[in-house]
């Protein structure tokens, strides 16, 4: 799988910020904060082989603005 970096949120001094990548498979990879809040997770139907991550709105806005 080939990845193309799209956007990273710039948090002061943090090099592992939420990021977005496009793949050569026509999909996207999202690096974000793992959601562990029980109340939030109880509202979702997440299979055991999946997870949920949280990303800042500006990362997705960048994607939309670029028409990607």
C-alpha positions in Angstrom: 0.0 0.0 0.0 1.4 3.4 -1.0 0.5 6.3 1.3 0.4 10.0 0.4 0.5 12.4 3.3 -2.4 15.0 3.2 -2.6 16.9 6.5 -1.4 16.9 10.1 -2.8 19.0 12.9 0.0 21.1 14.4 -0.2 20.9 18.1 2.6 22.7 20.0 5.6 20.4 20.2 3.7 17.2 19.4 5.1 15.2 16.5 2.4 12.5 16.7 -0.6 14.7 15.9 -3.8 13.4 14.2 -3.0 13.0 10.5 -4.7 12.0 7.2 -3.2 9.9 4.4 -4.5 8.9 1.0 -3.8 5.4 -0.2 -3.3 4.0 -3.7 -6.4 1.8 -3.1 -8.8 4.8 -3.2 -9.1 4.9 0.6 -7.8 7.0 3.5 -5.9 6.3 6.6 -6.6 8.3 9.7 -4.2 8.7 12.6 -6.1 10.1 15.6 -6.8 9.8 19.3 -8.2 6.4 20.2 -11.7 6.8 21.6 -12.0 5.1 25.0 -14.9 7.0 26.4 -17.5 4.4 27.4 -20.4 6.7 26.8 -19.3 7.6 23.3 -18.5 3.9 22.5 -21.9 2.8 23.8 -23.5 4.9 21.0 -21.6 3.1 18.3 -21.8 -0.4 16.8 -18.1 -1.2 16.4 -17.1 -4.8 15.4 -14.2 -6.4 17.3 -11.9 -6.0 14.2 -12.5 -2.2 14.0 -11.7 0.8 16.2 -12.7 4.4 16.4 -10.4 7.4 16.3 -11.1 11.1 16.9 -9.7 13.7 14.6 -9.9 17.5 14.7 -12.4 19.1 12.3 -9.7 21.1 10.6 -8.1 17.9 9.3 -11.3 16.9 7.5 -12.0 20.5 6.4 -8.6 20.4 4.6 -9.6 17.3 2.8 -13.0 18.8 1.7 -11.4 22.1 0.7 -8.9 20.2 -1.5 -11.7 18.2 -3.2 -10.0 14.9 -2.2 
